[in-house]
Amino acid sequence: MLPRSLVLAAAARWRASKSAWALEGRLCAAPGGGAPHVAASAAAPPAAALPVAAAAPGAAAETGGADASPIARLRSADSVAALARAVRELRQQPDWGTAAAMAALARLSRLQNLDEREARREARREARRRQQQQGQVQDQVQQQQQQQQGQQQQGQGLEHEQQPHAGPAEPAGSDGSEGARALARDLTRSLLSSADPDAGARLFSGATGALVRFGLAEELRGELEAVMARLLARDGGLTPALAFDVATALLGLARAFPAWRPACEAHAPQLIQRAAAEAESLDTQRLAWLLQVAGQASAQWRTDAAELVQAVAAELTRRLPAEAAAMEAWCEREPALPAKWRERPLDTALLAVAPTGLARADVYCPAALAGLEAYALAHLGPGEGRDGRYLRLAVLAQLLMTFAKFDQPAPRLVEAAARQLRAFVAGDGSGSGGGGGGGSGGGGGGAHAEAPAGPATQELSRSAEGDGGDESDGGGGGAPGGEDNDEGPWSPHVGQVRFLASIAWGVAVLEPSRLDVAGTVFELLRRFDPEETLRAPVAPPARVDVRTLRQLAQVHWVAEIAARAAGVAAPALPPAWLAACTDAWQQGLRGEGGGTMTQRALAALLQRMRITPQLQQRTPDGRALVDIAVEWRGYRIAIEFDGPAHFTRAPPLPGNAGGLFAAAPRRHHGEDRLRELLVRANPGWLHVVVPFFDWRPASRFPDEGWRAGGYMRARLAAAVEAAGDARRDGGQAGAPSGATGFNGEPRWWDAAWQEELARSGAWPVGADGRAGGGGAAGGRGSPSDDGGGGGGGKERDRLLAAQRDAQWRELALQQRAWRRSVDELLGPPRRPRRSRAAGGLGGGDGPPDAHHPMRDARGSS
């Protein structure tokens, strides 16, 4: 008798092989045409927690016989021609309807997916065979040259004769592609002309991918817009789930076809707001995708989605503990099932899609990030390779990239990533590390991880910015699972190089001293050639680009710095990769020259202060390009002006109070830590950041340049003073006494400065963009004025001051932690030995007044 574990494993594999057909049936039967809802209750039984695996298709549905249902017959079609025949036959029967048409479109899209995936696999196999043949030819040529030293020409002729020639690839399946497009057009027209009032909603929510794939969204745009207008004018409005589906479809169409952008900009924001207004009524999977959609809309139209994203993230955070407990309980009850089949669709949506939405919206939600980390750790398990449970590389990369962007410490997640990478190198990750960029909906894993809004959300996930790691279907970046794995138990696939680079970069931002992660990633990269990796035919989410190479260059340099501080040998990139990454980095630095208007204004101010600035100056090691470099009090100081793109967003004040500060930042992006580390790695260099919300009030009035001059002199003096404190304390700068500001320096708006600014009317900035009062008639009043008829007054000033103080406290803590971590790696800054004549120091060399920096600025300007 077979052991129970083997029986359970075999049953799970059989159910998983049928999961795609089971999913298509539910996609067509669902009210909105989307994926089935996943229960959020911790007490849900295993069948509810794993809806795909628990729903095994019946025998009648698999045979596709005469007594099978129409949807089952469509599912059983194994080619476009067979599907077309089934559609023609079923149209003559009374069972034909909206559900059957949607099932046919879903099956047609899947057949096209399979064809494209097989074409990519064949291209990879052909490239591998060609490389092997070229290697054999080169060996034969070398042997011929050794045997016939005097016949070089004959050897070259032999090489040319034996070199395999790859003729032009024939367009495989061109007739089939035209037939598939004609069938998709016919099915779409039947849905558009259907009398079913829900046909249009199902078309937008479940068949957007087909419209994009076959180019029908542009061909049938007029008819589709008419259906969209009827949906928006529907009596009773749209349900939250349907509003979410339609908004997602619009975003996917606008991304694929520019002609759809006006309709998308007109309707998508309101649809997203409608879905977010009742977020508690959405299932957890759709809730995670709502974060992705809101982030995409915010990045595309620069809209303020902070409040919306925070509301959705709060609801998602409330559900995460129950979801993690339910998943952990299920894994404990079924320990014999392979990890590949024990993953729920919700795992991918939460661990890849939700962080992507937060990163795109640029809204810092620490509670949501902490919940996602706990959920990921529950999925991984505490032990190394426990039950063979792993996170896929794409999901892990997206998590670490998001945590790095928000500079959110995640030591347990970093340790889990290092543990999983070690297991991959040891060959223990067979089957579980796959799916890096393949699979569907956000990270791979087979058809059971389909996104709730169908292929439209997958189209959204292809537009990664960042983030280095959105996932989509298509399998182009897929892992070597199944027939793709031709090289061992776990052989990294070319589509996983980008995810490996993202993991190493995220760890370098969060914990620069983790040399083991960088070394493991560099070891895995030795199996690839950078030029071939750049040309590999993989899907966009897994495609290695210049940004990936620049990330690897930063990881290599950070590893060098950390190894030098620890006194150990530094892990190094393979020589070919190092050359490609360094070249990509240098090209990026050459493309950033010129300087912005604000940088030039800041340089002009420094010149008036008798300090010679150098715009767009490279550091001595050539690894960083700073906005402005100056020499002051024996130090070389890099001054960086950071605009809004360097900070996270915050919800606006009530009543839009605060003007410029209505969307004041809350946190510096974590990637700027690497910039500071690379700058300060040069001996004698200091780093000063001028944030946009600090510089704007200080330079409000050009005729009062003494105010900005005093601000800059105070910032430079604070940086030099902090460097001196670090030397005296043996590398650890102590916390400044009293109230602190950015970079842990004394706040520049102390009581004396606030008095000066209030007297001149330059603070605060009003809601209309002018200094002083709160409205158009407010004028230039002091912070204690009521602002005339502007309506801002004392309450607005009180809210503004409270928000600014809270944000500065958070920024000060973050910057102090950055400085401490950099000092631990580099040691205290050392003043370079330079003579006064050679240093080029100007009149700004003297010490400012200790009590009031403005007086010294008045005299020097």
C-alpha positions in Angstrom: 0.0 0.0 0.0 1.4 3.4 -1.0 2.2 5.9 1.8 -0.4 8.6 2.4 2.0 11.4 1.6 2.7 10.0 -1.9 -1.0 9.7 -2.5 -1.7 13.3 -1.4 1.2 14.6 -3.5 0.0 12.8 -6.6 -3.6 14.1 -6.1 -2.3 17.6 -5.7 -0.3 17.5 -8.9 -3.3 16.2 -10.8 -5.5 18.9 -9.4 -2.9 21.6 -10.2 -2.7 20.3 -13.8 -6.4 21.0 -14.2 -6.4 24.3 -12.4 -6.3 26.4 -15.5 -9.5 24.9 -16.9 -11.2 25.2 -13.5 -10.2 28.9 -13.4 -11.6 29.6 -16.8 -14.9 28.2 -15.8 -15.1 30.4 -12.7 -13.9 33.4 -14.6 -16.9 33.1 -16.9 -19.4 32.1 -14.2 -18.4 35.0 -11.8 -20.8 37.9 -11.7 -18.2 40.4 -12.9 -16.2 38.0 -15.1 -13.3 38.2 -12.6 -11.5 35.7 -10.5 -13.3 34.1 -7.6 -13.3 35.9 -4.3 -10.9 34.6 -1.6 -12.4 34.5 1.9 -10.6 36.7 4.4 -11.7 34.8 7.5 -9.2 32.8 9.5 -11.8 30.2 10.2 -12.3 29.3 6.5 -11.9 25.6 5.7 -9.1 24.5 3.3 -11.6 24.3 0.4 -12.3 28.0 0.8 -8.7 28.9 1.3 -7.7 27.0 -1.8 -10.6 27.4 -4.2 -8.7 26.3 -7.3 -7.1 23.2 -5.9 -10.3 22.1 -4.2 -12.4 22.3 -7.3 -11.5 19.3 -9.3 -13.2 19.2 -12.7 -15.6 16.4 -13.4 -15.2 13.7 -15.9 -17.9 15.1 -18.2 -16.3 18.5 -18.2 -13.0 16.9 -19.3 -14.3 14.8 -22.1 -16.1 17.5 -23.9 -18.7 15.0 -25.2 -22.1 15.7 -26.5 -23.6 15.9 -23.0 -21.0 18.3 -21.8 -21.9 21.9 -21.0 -21.1 24.6 -23.5 -18.3 26.1 -21.3 -16.8 22.6 -20.8 -16.8 22.0 -24.6 -15.0 25.4 -25.1 -12.5 24.5 -22.5 -11.6 21.3 -24.1 -10.6 22.9 -27.4 -6.9 22.5 -28.0 -6.4 24.8 -31.0 -7.9 27.9 -32.5 -9.5 25.9 -35.3 -11.1 23.5 -32.8 -12.4 26.5 -30.7 -13.8 28.1 -33.8 -15.7 24.9 -34.7 -17.1 24.6 -31.2 -18.2 28.3 -31.3 -20.1 27.7 -34.6 -21.8 24.6 -33.2 -22.8 26.2 -29.9 -24.2 29.3 -31.4 -27.0 27.2 -32.9 -28.0 26.0 -29.4 -30.1 27.8 -26.8 -27.3 27.5 -24.2 -25.2 30.1 -26.0 -25.0 33.3 -24.1 -22.7 35.9 -22.4 -21.0 33.3 -20.2 -20.2 31.0 -23.2 -18.8 34.0 -25.2 -16.6 35.0 -22.3 -15.4 31.4 -21.9 -14.5 31.3 -25.6 -12.5 34.6 -25.3 -10.8 33.3 -22.2 -9.8 30.0 -23.9 -8.7 31.9 -27.0 -6.4 34.1 -24.9 -5.0 31.1 -23.2 -4.3 29.3 -26.5 -2.4 32.4 -27.7 -0.5 32.5 -24.4 0.6 28.9 -24.8 1.6 29.5 -28.5 3.7 32.6 -27.5 5.2 30.8 -24.6 6.2 27.9 -26.7 7.7 30.2 -29.3 9.8 31.9 -26.6 10.9 28.5 -25.3 11.8 27.4 -28.8 13.8 30.6 -29.3 15.7 30.0 -26.1 16.4 26.4 -27.0 17.6 27.4 -30.5 19.9 30.1 -29.0 21.3 27.5 -26.7 21.9 25.0 -29.5 23.5 27.7 -31.7 25.8 28.6 -28.8 26.8 25.0 -28.4 27.4 24.5 -32.1 29.5 27.7 -32.3 31.6 26.4 -29.4 32.1 23.1 -31.2 33.0 24.9 -34.4 35.6 27.0 -32.6 37.2 23.9 -31.1 37.4 22.3 -34.5 38.9 25.4 -36.0 41.5 25.5 -33.3 42.4 21.9 -33.9 42.7 22.5 -37.6 44.9 25.5 -37.0 47.2 23.5 -34.8 47.5 20.7 -37.3 48.0 23.0 -40.3 50.0 25.9 -39.1 50.8 27.1 -42.6 47.2 27.0 -43.9 45.5 29.9 -42.1 43.3 30.7 -45.1 42.1 27.1 -45.3 41.3 27.0 -41.6 39.2 30.2 -42.0 37.4 28.7 -44.9 36.7 25.6 -42.8 35.4 27.8 -40.0 33.1 29.6 -42.5 32.0 26.3 -43.9 31.1 24.8 -40.6 29.6 27.9 -39.0 25.9 27.3 -38.7 23.8 29.9 -40.4 20.5 30.8 -38.9 18.1 31.7 -41.7 15.3 34.2 -41.2 12.7 32.8 -38.8 9.5 31.9 -40.5 6.5 33.6 -39.0 5.1 30.6 -37.1 1.4 30.5 -37.0 0.7 33.6 -39.0 -2.5 32.0 -40.4 -3.5 30.9 -37.0 -2.9 34.4 -35.6 -5.2 35.9 -38.2 -7.8 33.3 -37.5 -7.6 33.9 -33.8 -8.0 37.7 -34.3 -11.0 37.2 -36.6 -12.6 34.9 -34.0 -11.9 37.4 -31.2 -13.5 40.2 -33.2 -16.6 38.1 -33.9 -17.0 37.2 -30.2 -16.5 40.8 -29.1 -19.1 42.1 -31.5 -21.5 39.5 -30.3 -21.0 40.7 -26.7 -21.3 44.3 -27.7 -24.6 43.7 -29.5 -26.0 41.4 -26.7 -29.2 42.2 -25.0 -27.8 41.1 -21.7 -27.2 44.3 -19.6 -24.2 42.6 -17.9 -22.5 41.7 -21.2 -20.6 45.0 -21.4 -19.5 44.9 -17.8 -18.2 41.3 -18.2 -16.4 42.3 -21.4 -14.5 45.1 -19.7 -13.8 43.2 -16.5 -12.8 39.9 -18.0 -11.7 40.3 -21.6 -9.6 43.4 -21.7 -6.5 41.3 -22.3 -8.0 39.9 -25.4 -9.0 43.4 -26.6 -5.4 44.5 -26.2 -3.8 41.4 -27.5 -5.7 41.3 -30.8 -5.8 45.0 -31.3 -9.6 45.2 -31.0 -9.6 48.1 -28.5 -8.5 50.4 -31.2 -10.5 48.9 -34.0 -13.8 48.8 -32.0 -13.1 51.9 -29.9 -16.4 53.7 -30.9 -18.6 50.7 -29.9 -16.6 50.1 -26.7 -16.9 53.8 -25.7 -20.7 53.6 -26.2 -20.9 50.6 -23.9 -18.7 52.4 -21.4 -21.1 55.4 -21.4 -24.1 53.1 -20.8 -22.2 51.5 -17.9 -21.4 54.8 -16.3 -25.0 56.1 -16.7 -26.4 52.9 -15.2 -29.3 53.3 -12.7 -28.1 52.8 -9.2 -24.5 53.2 -10.1 -21.8 50.6 -10.3 -20.9 48.2 -7.5 -17.4 48.7 -6.0 -16.2 45.4 -7.6 -17.5 46.4 -11.0 -16.1 50.0 -10.7 -12.7 48.5 -9.9 -12.9 46.1 -12.9 -13.9 48.9 -15.3 -11.2 51.3 -13.9 -8.6 48.6 -14.3 -9.7 47.9 -17.8 -9.5 51.6 -18.7 -6.0 51.8 -17.4 -4.9 48.8 -19.4 -6.5 50.2 -22.6 -4.9 53.6 -22.1 -1.5 52.1 -21.6 -1.8 50.0 -24.8 -3.6 52.6 -27.0 -3.0 56.4 -26.7 -6.5 57.0 -28.1 -8.0 55.7 -24.9 -6.2 58.1 -22.6 -8.8 60.9 -22.7 -11.6 58.5 -21.7 -9.3 57.0 -19.0 -8.4 60.3 -17.5 -12.0 61.3 -17.5 -13.5 58.3 -15.8 -10.8 56.2 -14.1 -10.2 58.4 -11.1 -13.9 58.5 -10.2 -14.2 54.8 -10.6 -11.2 54.2 -8.3 -12.7 56.5 -5.7 -16.0 54.6 -6.0 -14.3 51.3 -5.4 -12.2 52.7 -2.5 -15.2 54.3 -0.8 -16.5 50.8 0.1 -13.2 48.9 0.4 -14.5 46.8 3.2 -17.0 45.2 0.7 -14.2 44.0 -1.6 -12.4 40.7 -1.1 -8.8 40.7 0.0 -7.5 39.9 -3.5 -9.3 42.8 -5.1 -8.3 45.0 -2.3 -4.6 44.3 -2.9 -5.1 45.0 -6.6 -6.9 48.2 -5.8 -3.6 49.5 -4.3 -1.9 48.6 -7.5 -4.5 50.5 -9.6 -4.5 53.5 -7.4 -0.7 53.7 -7.5 -0.8 53.4 -11.3 -3.3 56.2 -11.6 -1.4 58.4 -9.2 1.9 57.9 -11.1 0.2 58.4 -14.5 -1.7 61.6 -13.7 0.3 62.9 -10.8 -2.9 63.0 -8.7 -2.8 63.1 -4.9 -3.9 59.6 -3.9 -2.4 59.6 -0.4 -5.8 59.5 1.4 -7.2 56.9 -0.9 -4.1 54.6 -0.6 -3.9 55.0 3.1 -7.6 54.0 3.5 -7.2 50.9 1.4 -3.9 50.0 3.1 -5.6 50.3 6.5 -8.3 47.9 5.5 -5.7 45.5 4.0 -3.6 45.7 7.2 -6.7 44.8 9.2 -7.1 41.6 7.3 -3.5 40.5 7.0 -3.2 38.7 10.4 -6.2 36.6 9.8 -5.0 35.7 6.3 -1.6 34.8 7.6 -3.0 32.6 10.3 -5.3 30.8 7.8 -2.5 30.1 5.4 -0.2 28.9 8.2 -2.9 26.6 9.6 -3.5 25.1 6.1 0.2 24.4 5.6 0.4 22.7 9.0 -2.6 20.5 8.2 -1.2 19.4 4.8 2.6 19.0 5.4 3.0 16.4 2.7 1.9 18.6 -0.2 4.8 20.2 -2.2 5.1 23.9 -1.6 4.4 24.5 -5.3 0.8 23.4 -4.9 0.2 24.7 -1.4 0.4 28.4 -2.4 -2.8 30.3 -2.5 -3.7 32.8 -5.1 -3.9 35.4 -2.4 -0.2 35.0 -1.6 0.9 36.5 -4.9 -1.6 39.4 -4.7 -0.6 40.4 -1.3 3.2 39.9 -1.5 3.8 41.4 -5.0 0.8 43.5 -6.0 0.1 45.4 -2.8 3.8 46.6 -2.3 3.8 47.7 -5.9 0.8 49.9 -5.4 2.3 51.5 -2.3 5.6 52.2 -4.1 3.9 53.7 -7.1 1.6 55.9 -5.1 4.6 56.9 -3.0 2.7 56.8 0.2 4.4 55.5 3.3 2.2 53.2 5.3 4.4 51.5 8.0 1.6 49.4 9.4 0.8 47.9 6.0 4.5 47.2 5.3 4.9 45.5 8.7 1.8 43.4 8.0 3.1 42.4 4.6 6.4 41.4 6.1 4.7 39.2 8.7 2.6 37.6 6.0 5.7 36.9 3.9 7.5 35.4 6.9 4.5 33.2 7.7 4.7 31.9 4.1 8.4 31.2 4.3 8.4 29.6 7.7 11.1 30.0 10.4 13.4 27.2 9.3 15.8 27.0 6.3 13.9 25.2 3.6 11.1 24.2 6.0 8.9 21.8 4.1 10.4 23.2 0.9 8.5 26.5 1.3 10.0 29.4 -0.5 8.9 32.8 -1.9 9.4 33.2 -5.6 12.2 35.5 -6.6 9.9 38.0 -8.2 7.7 38.4 -5.1 10.8 38.6 -2.8 12.4 41.2 -5.1 9.3 43.3 -5.1 9.0 43.2 -1.4 12.6 44.2 -0.8 12.5 47.0 -3.4 9.4 48.5 -1.7 10.9 48.3 1.7 14.1 49.9 0.4 12.2 52.7 -1.2 10.5 53.6 2.0 13.6 52.9 4.1 11.5 50.5 6.3 13.8 48.2 8.3 13.1 44.6 7.6 15.8 42.5 9.3 13.8 39.3 9.3 12.8 39.6 5.7 16.5 40.2 4.7 17.5 37.1 6.7 14.8 35.1 5.0 16.0 36.3 1.6 19.6 35.3 2.4 18.4 31.9 3.6 16.5 31.3 0.4 19.3 32.4 -1.8 21.7 30.0 0.0 19.3 27.2 -0.5 19.1 28.0 -4.2 22.8 27.9 -4.6 23.0 24.6 -2.7 20.4 23.2 -5.2 17.7 22.7 -2.5 15.2 25.0 -4.2 14.0 22.6 -6.8 10.6 23.4 -8.0 9.9 26.1 -5.4 12.2 28.8 -6.7 10.7 28.7 -10.1 8.1 31.0 -11.5 10.4 34.0 -11.1 8.7 36.0 -13.8 6.4 33.5 -15.3 3.0 32.4 -14.2 0.2 34.8 -14.1 -0.8 37.7 -12.1 2.1 39.0 -10.0 4.8 36.6 -9.6 4.2 33.3 -11.2 2.9 30.1 -9.9 0.5 28.9 -12.5 -2.9 29.8 -13.7 -4.4 29.7 -10.2 -2.7 33.0 -9.4 -4.8 34.9 -12.0 -5.5 38.6 -11.2 -9.1 39.4 -10.2 -9.7 41.7 -13.2 -8.3 39.4 -15.8 -5.5 40.3 -18.2 -6.1 44.1 -17.7 -4.3 44.0 -14.4 -1.6 42.0 -15.9 -1.1 44.7 -18.5 -0.8 47.2 -15.6 1.9 45.1 -13.9 4.0 45.2 -17.0 4.7 48.9 -16.6 7.2 48.5 -13.8 9.1 51.6 -12.7 10.6 50.9 -10.3 10.6 49.1 -9.0 12.2 46.5 -10.5 9.9 43.8 -10.2 6.3 43.8 -11.3 5.1 40.5 -12.5 2.8 39.5 -15.3 1.6 36.5 -17.2 3.1 35.3 -20.4 5.9 33.2 -19.0 8.6 35.1 -20.9 10.5 35.8 -17.7 9.4 32.5 -16.2 11.5 30.3 -14.2 12.9 27.0 -15.4 10.0 25.0 -14.2 8.9 21.8 -16.0 10.2 21.6 -19.6 12.1 24.8 -19.3 14.4 23.4 -16.7 17.0 21.6 -18.7 20.1 22.2 -16.5 19.6 20.7 -13.1 17.4 20.8 -10.0 17.4 24.6 -9.8 19.2 26.3 -12.6 18.7 30.1 -12.5 16.9 31.3 -15.7 17.9 34.4 -17.6 14.5 35.9 -16.6 15.5 35.8 -13.0 18.6 37.9 -13.3 16.6 41.1 -12.8 15.0 39.7 -9.7 18.3 38.6 -8.3 19.7 42.2 -8.9 16.6 43.7 -7.2 17.0 41.5 -4.2 20.7 42.4 -3.8 20.0 46.1 -4.3 17.2 46.1 -1.7 19.4 44.4 0.8 22.2 46.9 0.1 19.9 49.8 0.9 18.4 48.3 4.0 21.5 46.5 5.4 24.7 47.5 3.6 26.9 45.2 5.7 25.2 42.0 4.5 28.0 40.7 2.3 26.5 37.2 2.2 23.6 38.3 0.0 25.7 40.2 -2.4 28.2 37.2 -2.6 25.4 34.7 -3.3 23.9 36.9 -6.0 27.3 37.4 -7.7 27.8 33.6 -7.5 24.5 33.0 -9.3 25.4 35.6 -11.9 28.5 33.8 -13.0 26.2 31.4 -14.9 25.2 34.1 -17.3 26.8 36.3 -19.9 25.7 40.0 -19.7 25.4 40.5 -23.4 23.3 37.4 -24.0 21.2 38.3 -20.9 20.5 41.8 -22.4 19.3 40.2 -25.7 17.3 37.4 -24.1 13.7 37.1 -25.4 11.9 37.5 -22.0 8.8 39.5 -20.9 9.3 43.1 -19.9 8.9 42.6 -16.1 11.9 40.2 -16.2 13.9 42.0 -18.9 17.4 43.1 -17.8 17.9 46.7 -18.7 20.3 49.5 -18.0 18.6 50.2 -14.7 19.4 46.6 -13.6 23.0 47.0 -14.5 23.2 50.2 -12.5 21.7 48.5 -9.5 24.4 45.8 -9.7 27.1 48.4 -9.9 25.9 50.0 -6.7 25.7 46.6 -5.0 29.3 45.9 -6.0 30.6 49.2 -4.7 28.6 49.0 -1.4 30.0 45.5 -0.9 33.5 46.9 -1.4 32.9 49.6 1.2 31.4 47.1 3.7 34.1 44.6 3.3 36.8 47.2 3.8 35.1 48.3 7.0 34.9 44.7 8.2 38.4 43.8 7.1 37.4 40.9 5.0 37.6 40.1 1.3 34.9 41.7 -0.8 32.6 39.7 -3.0 33.1 40.8 -6.6 31.0 40.8 -9.7 32.2 38.6 -12.5 34.6 40.6 -14.7 32.2 40.7 -17.7 29.3 41.8 -15.5 31.4 44.4 -13.8 32.5 45.9 -17.1 28.9 46.1 -18.4 27.6 47.5 -15.1 30.3 50.2 -14.8 29.8 51.2 -18.4 26.0 51.6 -17.8 26.6 53.6 -14.7 29.0 56.0 -16.4 26.6 56.5 -19.3 23.9 57.4 -16.8 26.2 60.0 -15.1 27.0 61.5 -18.5 23.3 61.9 -19.2 22.6 63.8 -16.0 24.7 66.8 -16.7 23.4 70.4 -17.1 21.8 71.1 -13.8 18.3 72.4 -13.0 17.1 75.9 -12.6 17.0 75.5 -8.8 20.6 74.1 -8.7 21.8 77.1 -10.8 20.0 79.5 -8.4 21.6 77.8 -5.4 25.0 78.0 -7.1 24.5 81.8 -7.7 23.7 82.2 -4.0 26.9 80.5 -3.0 28.9 82.7 -5.3 27.3 85.8 -3.6 28.5 84.2 -0.3 32.0 84.2 -1.7 32.0 80.4 -2.0 33.0 78.9 -5.3 30.5 76.3 -6.4 31.1 73.6 -9.1 27.9 72.3 -10.8 27.5 68.7 -11.7 30.8 67.6 -10.2 32.0 64.0 -10.1 33.5 62.6 -7.0 37.2 61.5 -7.2 36.4 57.8 -7.6 33.9 58.7 -10.4 31.0 56.8 -8.7 28.8 59.7 -7.9 27.7 62.9 -9.6 26.7 65.6 -7.1 24.6 68.7 -7.9 27.1 71.2 -6.4 30.5 70.7 -4.9 32.1 73.4 -2.7 35.2 73.6 -0.4 34.5 75.0 3.0 36.5 75.0 6.2 38.9 72.3 4.8 36.2 69.9 3.7 34.9 69.1 0.2 31.1 69.3 0.6 28.6 67.8 -1.8 25.3 69.8 -1.8 22.3 67.9 -3.2 19.0 69.6 -3.9 16.2 67.0 -3.5 12.9 67.8 -5.1 9.5 66.1 -4.3 10.5 62.9 -6.2 13.0 62.2 -3.4 10.3 62.1 -0.6 7.1 60.2 0.1 3.8 61.9 0.0 1.6 62.7 3.0 -2.2 63.4 3.2 -3.1 67.0 2.7 -4.1 69.2 5.7 -7.8 69.9 6.3 -9.2 72.5 3.9 -6.1 72.4 1.7 -4.3 74.5 4.3 -0.6 75.0 3.9 -0.3 75.5 0.1 3.1 74.1 -0.9 3.2 72.0 2.4 -0.3 70.5 1.8 1.5 67.5 0.3 4.6 67.9 2.4 6.8 64.8 2.5 7.1 62.4 5.4 10.1 60.3 4.6 13.2 60.4 2.5 13.5 57.6 -0.1 15.8 54.9 0.9 17.8 54.8 -2.3 19.3 58.2 -1.4 21.2 56.4 1.4 23.4 54.7 -1.2 24.0 58.1 -2.8 25.3 59.5 0.5 27.4 56.4 1.1 29.1 56.6 -2.3 29.8 60.3 -1.8 31.2 60.0 1.7 33.3 57.0 0.7 35.7 59.6 -0.8 38.1 60.9 1.9 37.4 64.4 3.1 33.9 64.6 1.5 30.8 65.6 3.4 27.2 65.4 2.2 24.5 68.1 2.7 20.9 67.8 1.4 18.7 70.8 0.7 15.1 69.7 0.6 12.7 71.5 -1.7 10.3 72.4 1.1 13.1 73.9 3.1 14.7 76.0 0.3 11.4 77.4 -1.0 10.5 79.6 2.0 14.2 80.6 2.6 14.5 81.9 -1.0 11.0 83.3 -1.4 12.0 86.9 -2.1 15.1 87.5 -4.3 15.6 91.0 -2.9 16.2 89.5 0.6 18.9 87.1 -0.3 20.4 87.3 3.2 17.7 84.9 4.4 18.7 82.1 2.0 22.4 82.9 2.6 21.9 82.5 6.3 20.1 79.2 5.8 22.9 77.8 3.6 25.7 79.0 5.9 23.9 77.3 8.9 23.6 74.1 6.9 27.2 74.0 6.0 28.3 74.8 9.5 26.1 72.1 11.0 27.6 69.5 8.6 31.2 70.5 9.6 30.3 70.5 13.2 28.7 67.0 13.0 31.9 65.7 11.3 33.9 67.1 14.2 31.7 65.5 16.7 32.0 62.1 14.9 35.8 62.3 15.0 35.8 63.1 18.7 33.3 60.3 19.5 35.3 57.7 17.6 33.0 57.5 14.6 29.6 57.9 16.3 28.1 61.4 16.1 26.1 62.1 19.2 22.5 63.3 19.0 22.3 67.0 18.8 20.9 68.7 21.8 17.6 70.5 21.6 15.2 70.5 18.7 16.7 69.1 15.6 15.9 69.4 11.9 16.9 67.7 8.7 20.1 65.6 8.8 19.9 65.9 12.6 21.1 69.5 12.5 19.7 72.4 14.7 16.4 73.6 13.2 16.9 76.6 11.1 13.5 78.0 12.1 14.3 78.5 15.8 12.6 81.3 17.7 14.9 84.1 16.4 14.5 83.0 12.8 10.7 82.6 13.1 10.6 86.1 14.5 12.5 87.4 11.5 10.3 85.5 9.0 7.1 86.6 10.7 8.3 90.3 10.6 9.0 90.0 6.9 5.8 88.1 6.2 7.6 85.3 4.5 6.3 82.5 6.6 4.1 80.5 6.3 3.2 80.0 2.7 -0.5 80.5 2.0 -2.8 78.2 0.2 -2.8 80.4 -2.8 1.0 80.1 -3.1 1.7 83.6 -1.7 3.4 84.2 1.6 1.3 85.1 4.7 -2.5 84.9 4.7 -4.7 82.0 3.9 -6.6 83.3 0.8 -6.6 85.7 -2.1 -7.3 88.6 0.2 -5.0 87.4 3.0 -2.0 89.5 2.1 1.4 89.1 3.8 0.5 88.6 7.4 2.4 87.1 10.2 1.7 83.6 11.6 -0.5 85.1 14.2 -2.7 87.0 11.8 -6.1 85.8 10.8 -5.1 86.2 7.2 -7.6 88.9 6.4 -10.5 87.4 4.4 -8.5 84.3 3.4 -10.1 81.9 5.9 -6.8 80.3 7.0 -5.7 82.2 10.0 -4.6 80.8 13.3 -6.0 77.3 12.9 -4.3 76.8 9.6 -1.0 78.0 11.0 -1.3 75.7 14.0 -2.0 72.7 11.8 0.8 73.6 9.4 3.3 74.0 12.3 2.2 70.7 13.9 2.6 68.8 10.7 5.9 70.3 9.9 7.2 69.6 13.4 6.1 66.0 13.2 7.6 65.5 9.8 10.9 67.1 10.8 11.1 64.8 13.8 10.7 61.8 11.6 13.1 63.0 9.0 15.7 63.8 11.7 15.5 60.3 13.2 15.8 58.8 9.7 18.8 61.0 8.8 20.5 60.4 12.1 20.2 56.6 11.5 21.6 57.1 8.0 24.6 59.0 9.4 25.2 56.4 12.1 25.2 53.6 9.6 27.5 55.4 7.2 29.9 56.3 10.0 29.9 52.6 11.0 31.1 51.6 7.5 33.4 54.5 6.7 34.6 55.8 10.1 34.5 59.4 11.1 35.1 62.0 8.3 38.7 63.1 8.0 39.7 66.7 7.1 42.0 66.5 4.0 45.4 68.1 4.3 45.0 71.1 1.9 46.6 74.5 2.1 44.5 77.5 2.2 45.8 78.7 -1.2 45.1 75.4 -2.8 41.7 74.9 -1.1 40.1 77.8 -2.9 38.3 78.9 0.2 36.4 82.2 0.1 35.1 84.7 2.6 32.6 82.2 3.9 35.3 80.5 5.9 34.6 82.4 9.1 32.4 81.0 11.9 28.8 82.2 12.0 27.2 83.9 14.9 26.3 81.2 17.4 23.1 82.9 18.5 21.6 84.1 15.3 22.9 82.9 11.9 20.9 85.6 10.1 23.2 88.4 11.3 26.3 86.7 9.9 24.4 86.2 6.6 23.4 89.8 6.4 27.0 90.9 6.7 28.4 88.5 4.1 25.8 89.1 1.4 
